[in-house]
Amino acid sequence: MYVTHVVLGLSMTEIGKGFGRDRTTVMHACHLVEDLRDDDDFDQIIARAEHIVTAAFRGRMPV
């Protein structure tokens, strides 16, 4: 959910619909990941996921 929001720029409501969850659940998940990114190992994992999604959607993302 976090990577979808950050990389693809989708709203919390759109992400919630895609994952079958409420927007408040998405907000909670995104805040949790933001807090966990203080850990260097976890941050590297998320950074890789962001890189993969960015590469996969290159040229397909709205500007």
The first five atom37 places (N, CA, C, CB, O) and aatype in JSON, in Angstrom:
{
  "aatype": [12, 18, 19, 16, 8, 19, 19, 10, 7, 10, 15, 12, 16, 6, 9, 7, 11, 7, 13, 7, 1, 3, 1, 16, 16, 19, 12, 8, 0, 4, 8, 10, 19, 6, 3, 10, 1, 3, 3, 3, 3, 13, 3, 5, 9, 9, 0, 1, 0, 6, 8, 9, 19, 16, 0, 0, 13, 1, 7, 1, 12, 14, 19],
  "atom_mask": [
    [1, 1, 1, 1, 1],
    [1, 1, 1, 1, 1],
    [1, 1, 1, 1, 1],
    [1, 1, 1, 1, 1],
    [1, 1, 1, 1, 1],
    [1, 1, 1, 1, 1],
    [1, 1, 1, 1, 1],
    [1, 1, 1, 1, 1],
    [1, 1, 1, 0, 1],
    [1, 1, 1, 1, 1],
    [1, 1, 1, 1, 1],
    [1, 1, 1, 1, 1],
    [1, 1, 1, 1, 1],
    [1, 1, 1, 1, 1],
    [1, 1, 1, 1, 1],
    [1, 1, 1, 0, 1],
    [1, 1, 1, 1, 1],
    [1, 1, 1, 0, 1],
    [1, 1, 1, 1, 1],
    [1, 1, 1, 0, 1],
    [1, 1, 1, 1, 1],
    [1, 1, 1, 1, 1],
    [1, 1, 1, 1, 1],
    [1, 1, 1, 1, 1],
    [1, 1, 1, 1, 1],
    [1, 1, 1, 1, 1],
    [1, 1, 1, 1, 1],
    [1, 1, 1, 1, 1],
    [1, 1, 1, 1, 1],
    [1, 1, 1, 1, 1],
    [1, 1, 1, 1, 1],
    [1, 1, 1, 1, 1],
    [1, 1, 1, 1, 1],
    [1, 1, 1, 1, 1],
    [1, 1, 1, 1, 1],
    [1, 1, 1, 1, 1],
    [1, 1, 1, 1, 1],
    [1, 1, 1, 1, 1],
    [1, 1, 1, 1, 1],
    [1, 1, 1, 1, 1],
    [1, 1, 1, 1, 1],
    [1, 1, 1, 1, 1],
    [1, 1, 1, 1, 1],
    [1, 1, 1, 1, 1],
    [1, 1, 1, 1, 1],
    [1, 1, 1, 1, 1],
    [1, 1, 1, 1, 1],
    [1, 1, 1, 1, 1],
    [1, 1, 1, 1, 1],
    [1, 1, 1, 1, 1],
    [1, 1, 1, 1, 1],
    [1, 1, 1, 1, 1],
    [1, 1, 1, 1, 1],
    [1, 1, 1, 1, 1],
    [1, 1, 1, 1, 1],
    [1, 1, 1, 1, 1],
    [1, 1, 1, 1, 1],
    [1, 1, 1, 1, 1],
    [1, 1, 1, 0, 1],
    [1, 1, 1, 1, 1],
    [1, 1, 1, 1, 1],
    [1, 1, 1, 1, 1],
    [1, 1, 1, 1, 1]
  ],
  "atom_positions": [
    [[0.83, -1.18, 0.0], [0.0, 0.0, 0.0], [0.87, 1.25, 0.0], [-0.94, -0.01, 1.21], [0.61, 2.21, -0.73]],
    [[1.91, 1.23, 0.83], [2.8, 2.38, 0.93], [3.48, 2.67, -0.41], [3.86, 2.14, 2.02], [3.47, 3.8, -0.88]],
    [[4.05, 1.64, -1.0], [4.75, 1.83, -2.27], [3.78, 2.29, -3.36], [5.45, 0.52, -2.7], [4.13, 3.13, -4.19]],
    [[2.6, 1.76, -3.35], [1.58, 2.17, -4.32], [1.28, 3.65, -4.18], [0.3, 1.35, -4.16], [1.14, 4.37, -5.17]],
    [[1.17, 4.11, -2.94], [0.87, 5.52, -2.69], [2.05, 6.41, -3.09], [0.52, 5.73, -1.2], [1.86, 7.42, -3.76]],
    [[3.25, 6.03, -2.66], [4.42, 6.88, -2.88], [4.84, 6.9, -4.35], [5.58, 6.41, -2.01], [5.08, 7.96, -4.92]],
    [[4.94, 5.73, -4.96], [5.47, 5.65, -6.33], [4.42, 5.99, -7.37], [6.02, 4.26, -6.59], [4.68, 6.75, -8.3]],
    [[3.23, 5.44, -7.22], [2.21, 5.65, -8.23], [1.35, 6.87, -7.96], [1.34, 4.44, -8.33], [0.62, 7.33, -8.84]],
    [[1.43, 7.4, -6.76], [0.69, 8.62, -6.43], [-0.81, 8.43, -6.33], [0.0, 0.0, 0.0], [-1.57, 9.39, -6.49]],
    [[-1.24, 7.22, -6.06], [-2.67, 6.98, -5.92], [-3.16, 7.48, -4.57], [-2.99, 5.48, -6.09], [-2.41, 7.51, -3.6]],
    [[-4.42, 7.86, -4.52], [-5.0, 8.34, -3.26], [-5.23, 7.16, -2.33], [-6.32, 9.09, -3.52], [-5.26, 6.0, -2.74]],
    [[-5.4, 7.48, -1.06], [-5.67, 6.45, -0.06], [-6.97, 5.7, -0.39], [-5.76, 7.07, 1.35], [-7.07, 4.49, -0.19]],
    [[-7.95, 6.43, -0.89], [-9.23, 5.82, -1.26], [-9.05, 4.84, -2.42], [-10.26, 6.91, -1.63], [-9.58, 3.73, -2.4]],
    [[-8.3, 5.26, -3.44], [-8.05, 4.38, -4.6], [-7.3, 3.12, -4.19], [-7.25, 5.13, -5.69], [-7.63, 2.02, -4.63]],
    [[-6.31, 3.29, -3.34], [-5.53, 2.14, -2.88], [-6.41, 1.21, -2.05], [-4.31, 2.6, -2.05], [-6.35, -0.01, -2.21]],
    [[-7.22, 1.79, -1.19], [-8.14, 0.99, -0.38], [-9.05, 0.14, -1.23], [0.0, 0.0, 0.0], [-9.26, -1.04, -0.94]],
    [[-9.59, 0.73, -2.27], [-10.47, -0.03, -3.17], [-9.71, -1.17, -3.83], [-11.06, 0.89, -4.26], [-10.22, -2.28, -3.94]],
    [[-8.48, -0.89, -4.25], [-7.67, -1.91, -4.92], [-7.3, -3.08, -4.01], [0.0, 0.0, 0.0], [-7.2, -4.22, -4.47]],
    [[-7.1, -2.78, -2.74], [-6.72, -3.81, -1.78], [-7.91, -4.35, -0.98], [-5.69, -3.27, -0.84], [-7.74, -5.22, -0.13]],
    [[-9.1, -3.83, -1.27], [-10.28, -4.28, -0.55], [-10.3, -3.83, 0.91], [0.0, 0.0, 0.0], [-10.78, -4.54, 1.79]],
    [[-9.76, -2.63, 1.14], [-9.68, -2.09, 2.49], [-10.21, -0.67, 2.51], [-8.24, -2.13, 3.02], [-10.42, -0.06, 1.46]],
    [[-10.41, -0.15, 3.7], [-10.85, 1.22, 3.9], [-9.65, 2.16, 3.79], [-11.56, 1.38, 5.27], [-8.52, 1.75, 4.05]],
    [[-9.9, 3.41, 3.43], [-8.81, 4.38, 3.29], [-8.08, 4.6, 4.61], [-9.34, 5.7, 2.77], [-6.89, 4.91, 4.6]],
    [[-8.77, 4.44, 5.74], [-8.11, 4.62, 7.03], [-7.11, 3.5, 7.3], [-9.14, 4.69, 8.15], [-6.09, 3.71, 7.97]],
    [[-7.39, 2.31, 6.8], [-6.45, 1.2, 6.92], [-5.2, 1.5, 6.1], [-7.11, -0.13, 6.45], [-4.09, 1.23, 6.55]],
    [[-5.39, 2.05, 4.92], [-4.26, 2.43, 4.07], [-3.43, 3.5, 4.76], [-4.75, 2.93, 2.69], [-2.2, 3.42, 4.77]],
    [[-4.08, 4.49, 5.34], [-3.37, 5.56, 6.05], [-2.54, 4.97, 7.2], [-4.37, 6.61, 6.58], [-1.39, 5.35, 7.39]],
    [[-3.14, 4.06, 7.94], [-2.42, 3.43, 9.05], [-1.19, 2.68, 8.54], [-3.36, 2.47, 9.83], [-0.11, 2.79, 9.1]],
    [[-1.37, 1.91, 7.47], [-0.26, 1.14, 6.91], [0.86, 2.06, 6.43], [-0.76, 0.27, 5.74], [2.04, 1.78, 6.66]],
    [[0.51, 3.14, 5.77], [1.51, 4.08, 5.26], [2.27, 4.75, 6.4], [0.85, 5.14, 4.37], [3.49, 4.92, 6.32]],
    [[1.56, 5.14, 7.44], [2.21, 5.76, 8.6], [3.14, 4.76, 9.3], [1.16, 6.29, 9.59], [4.23, 5.12, 9.74]],
    [[2.7, 3.52, 9.39], [3.51, 2.48, 10.01], [4.81, 2.28, 9.24], [2.73, 1.16, 10.11], [5.89, 2.22, 9.83]],
    [[4.71, 2.18, 7.92], [5.91, 1.98, 7.1], [6.83, 3.19, 7.22], [5.52, 1.75, 5.62], [8.05, 3.02, 7.32]],
    [[6.28, 4.38, 7.21], [7.1, 5.58, 7.39], [7.89, 5.51, 8.69], [6.23, 6.85, 7.38], [9.08, 5.82, 8.71]],
    [[7.25, 5.1, 9.76], [7.94, 4.97, 11.05], [9.02, 3.9, 11.01], [6.93, 4.66, 12.16], [10.1, 4.07, 11.58]],
    [[8.72, 2.78, 10.34], [9.68, 1.68, 10.27], [10.88, 1.99, 9.38], [8.99, 0.44, 9.76], [11.91, 1.33, 9.48]],
    [[10.76, 2.99, 8.51], [11.86, 3.33, 7.62], [13.06, 3.92, 8.35], [11.39, 4.3, 6.56], [14.12, 4.13, 7.75]],
    [[12.9, 4.19, 9.63], [14.04, 4.64, 10.44], [15.09, 3.53, 10.58], [13.57, 5.09, 11.82], [16.27, 3.81, 10.83]],
    [[14.66, 2.29, 10.42], [15.57, 1.14, 10.45], [16.22, 1.01, 9.08], [14.81, -0.17, 10.85], [15.53, 0.88, 8.07]],
    [[17.54, 1.04, 9.04], [18.27, 1.02, 7.76], [17.97, -0.2, 6.9], [19.74, 1.1, 8.01], [17.8, -0.08, 5.69]],
    [[17.9, -1.38, 7.52], [17.62, -2.6, 6.75], [16.23, -2.55, 6.13], [17.76, -3.85, 7.64], [16.04, -2.88, 4.96]],
    [[15.26, -2.15, 6.93], [13.88, -2.05, 6.43], [13.8, -1.0, 5.33], [12.91, -1.7, 7.57], [13.13, -1.2, 4.32]],
    [[14.48, 0.13, 5.52], [14.48, 1.2, 4.53], [15.04, 0.71, 3.19], [15.3, 2.38, 5.03], [14.53, 1.09, 2.13]],
    [[16.08, -0.11, 3.24], [16.65, -0.65, 1.99], [15.65, -1.55, 1.26], [17.93, -1.43, 2.29], [15.58, -1.53, 0.03]],
    [[14.91, -2.33, 2.01], [13.89, -3.2, 1.4], [12.82, -2.36, 0.71], [13.25, -4.12, 2.47], [12.44, -2.65, -0.42]],
    [[12.34, -1.33, 1.4], [11.3, -0.48, 0.82], [11.85, 0.29, -0.38], [10.75, 0.51, 1.89], [11.15, 0.45, -1.38]],
    [[13.08, 0.76, -0.28], [13.7, 1.48, -1.4], [13.8, 0.58, -2.63], [15.1, 2.01, -1.01], [13.57, 1.03, -3.76]],
    [[14.13, -0.69, -2.42], [14.19, -1.63, -3.55], [12.81, -1.85, -4.15], [14.78, -2.97, -3.11], [12.65, -1.88, -5.37]],
    [[11.82, -2.0, -3.29], [10.44, -2.18, -3.78], [10.01, -0.95, -4.58], [9.47, -2.42, -2.6], [9.38, -1.09, -5.63]],
    [[10.34, 0.23, -4.1], [10.01, 1.46, -4.84], [10.7, 1.47, -6.2], [10.42, 2.7, -4.03], [10.11, 1.85, -7.21]],
    [[11.95, 1.05, -6.22], [12.71, 1.02, -7.48], [12.08, 0.03, -8.46], [14.19, 0.63, -7.21], [11.96, 0.33, -9.65]],
    [[11.69, -1.12, -7.99], [11.09, -2.14, -8.85], [9.76, -1.64, -9.43], [10.86, -3.46, -8.07], [9.51, -1.79, -10.63]],
    [[8.93, -1.06, -8.59], [7.63, -0.56, -9.06], [7.84, 0.59, -10.04], [6.76, -0.09, -7.87], [7.15, 0.68, -11.06]],
    [[8.79, 1.46, -9.75], [9.09, 2.57, -10.66], [9.51, 2.04, -12.02], [10.2, 3.48, -10.07], [9.04, 2.53, -13.05]],
    [[10.4, 1.05, -12.04], [10.85, 0.46, -13.3], [9.71, -0.24, -14.03], [11.99, -0.52, -13.04], [9.6, -0.14, -15.25]],
    [[8.88, -0.95, -13.29], [7.79, -1.7, -13.91], [6.75, -0.77, -14.55], [7.11, -2.58, -12.87], [6.15, -1.12, -15.56]],
    [[6.55, 0.41, -13.96], [5.53, 1.31, -14.45], [6.09, 2.49, -15.24], [4.71, 1.82, -13.3], [5.35, 3.41, -15.59]],
    [[7.38, 2.48, -15.51], [8.0, 3.57, -16.27], [7.29, 3.74, -17.61], [9.51, 3.29, -16.48], [7.11, 2.77, -18.35]],
    [[6.9, 4.94, -17.9], [6.2, 5.22, -19.15], [4.72, 4.96, -19.09], [0.0, 0.0, 0.0], [3.99, 5.27, -20.04]],
    [[4.25, 4.41, -17.99], [2.81, 4.1, -17.84], [2.15, 4.96, -16.77], [2.61, 2.63, -17.51], [0.93, 4.94, -16.62]],
    [[2.95, 5.7, -16.03], [2.42, 6.51, -14.94], [2.0, 7.88, -15.45], [3.44, 6.65, -13.82], [2.7, 8.49, -16.26]],
    [[0.87, 8.37, -14.98], [0.45, 9.72, -15.38], [1.41, 10.76, -14.82], [-0.98, 10.02, -14.9], [2.03, 10.56, -13.78]],
    [[1.51, 11.85, -15.53], [2.44, 12.91, -15.11], [1.82, 13.84, -14.12], [2.92, 13.71, -16.29], [2.47, 14.78, -13.67]]
  ]
}
